Amino acid sequence: MEYKRIWLKYGNETKFDGSNGMINAQCFPIDNNETTTADNEIKAHLNNGWKIVSTCPVTASNNILNPQDDDVYFTFTSGIEVFMVKD
């Protein structure tokens, strides 16, 4: 049996909102060129007899200063690991 683990990396978009007096930071995963490359690799493996046996989201954290100089810490989905096998 053969095994592969493919990293499907997301880009991210961060938005800040301070309109209610509190700082709110949101980070959204977005597709990018690296995501497309991983998608194509997964598709090629599926067409060659590989099977996806599991996926796992991967999170990351960031601590940044927003434009109002407030310290903001947030966690976001940075990608997905795709686990594949072939008999």
C-alpha positions as CSV (number, residue, x, y, z in Angstrom):
1,M,0.0,0.0,0.0
2,E,1.2,3.5,-0.8
3,Y,0.5,6.6,1.2
4,K,0.6,10.3,0.5
5,R,-0.2,13.4,2.5
6,I,-0.9,16.6,0.5
7,W,-1.0,20.0,2.0
8,L,-3.8,22.2,0.6
9,K,-2.7,25.7,1.7
10,Y,-5.1,28.6,1.8
11,G,-4.4,32.3,1.5
12,N,-6.2,34.5,4.0
13,E,-8.0,37.8,4.1
14,T,-8.1,39.7,7.4
15,K,-10.7,42.3,8.2
16,F,-10.8,44.6,11.2
17,D,-13.9,46.4,12.7
18,G,-13.8,48.8,15.6
19,S,-17.1,50.6,15.0
20,N,-18.7,49.4,18.3
21,G,-15.7,50.5,20.5
22,M,-14.3,46.9,20.5
23,I,-11.7,45.6,18.1
24,N,-13.0,42.7,16.1
25,A,-10.6,40.8,13.8
26,Q,-11.8,38.2,11.3
27,C,-9.5,36.1,9.1
28,F,-11.1,34.2,6.2
29,P,-9.4,31.4,4.2
30,I,-9.4,32.0,0.5
31,D,-8.2,30.0,-2.5
32,N,-5.0,31.0,-4.2
33,N,-2.5,29.6,-6.6
34,E,-1.1,27.1,-4.0
35,T,-4.7,25.9,-3.4
36,T,-5.2,25.4,-7.1
37,T,-1.9,23.5,-7.5
38,A,-2.8,21.1,-4.6
39,D,-6.3,20.6,-6.0
40,N,-4.8,19.6,-9.4
41,E,-2.4,17.2,-7.6
42,I,-5.2,15.6,-5.7
43,K,-7.3,15.3,-8.8
44,A,-4.4,13.6,-10.7
45,H,-4.0,11.1,-7.9
46,L,-7.7,10.3,-7.8
47,N,-7.6,9.7,-11.5
48,N,-4.7,7.3,-11.0
49,G,-6.4,5.1,-8.4
50,W,-5.6,6.9,-5.2
51,K,-8.3,7.3,-2.5
52,I,-8.8,10.0,0.1
53,V,-9.0,8.3,3.4
54,S,-9.0,11.4,5.7
55,T,-8.7,15.2,5.8
56,C,-7.7,17.4,8.7
57,P,-8.1,21.2,8.9
58,V,-5.0,23.0,10.1
59,T,-5.2,26.2,12.1
60,A,-2.7,28.9,12.7
61,S,-2.7,32.0,15.0
62,N,-1.5,35.5,14.5
63,N,-0.9,38.4,16.9
64,I,-0.8,41.7,15.1
65,L,-1.3,45.4,15.6
66,N,-4.2,46.8,13.7
67,P,-4.3,50.4,12.3
68,Q,-5.6,51.8,15.7
69,D,-2.5,50.2,17.4
70,D,-4.5,47.7,19.4
71,D,-3.0,44.3,20.0
72,V,-5.2,41.7,18.2
73,Y,-4.8,37.9,18.5
74,F,-6.8,35.6,16.2
75,T,-6.9,32.0,15.0
76,F,-7.8,31.0,11.5
77,T,-7.8,27.9,9.1
78,S,-4.5,28.0,7.2
79,G,-5.1,24.8,5.2
80,I,-6.2,21.2,5.0
81,E,-4.1,18.1,5.0
82,V,-5.4,15.4,2.7
83,F,-4.4,11.8,3.4
84,M,-4.5,9.4,0.5
85,V,-3.7,5.7,0.0
86,K,-3.4,3.4,-3.0
87,D,-3.5,-0.4,-3.0
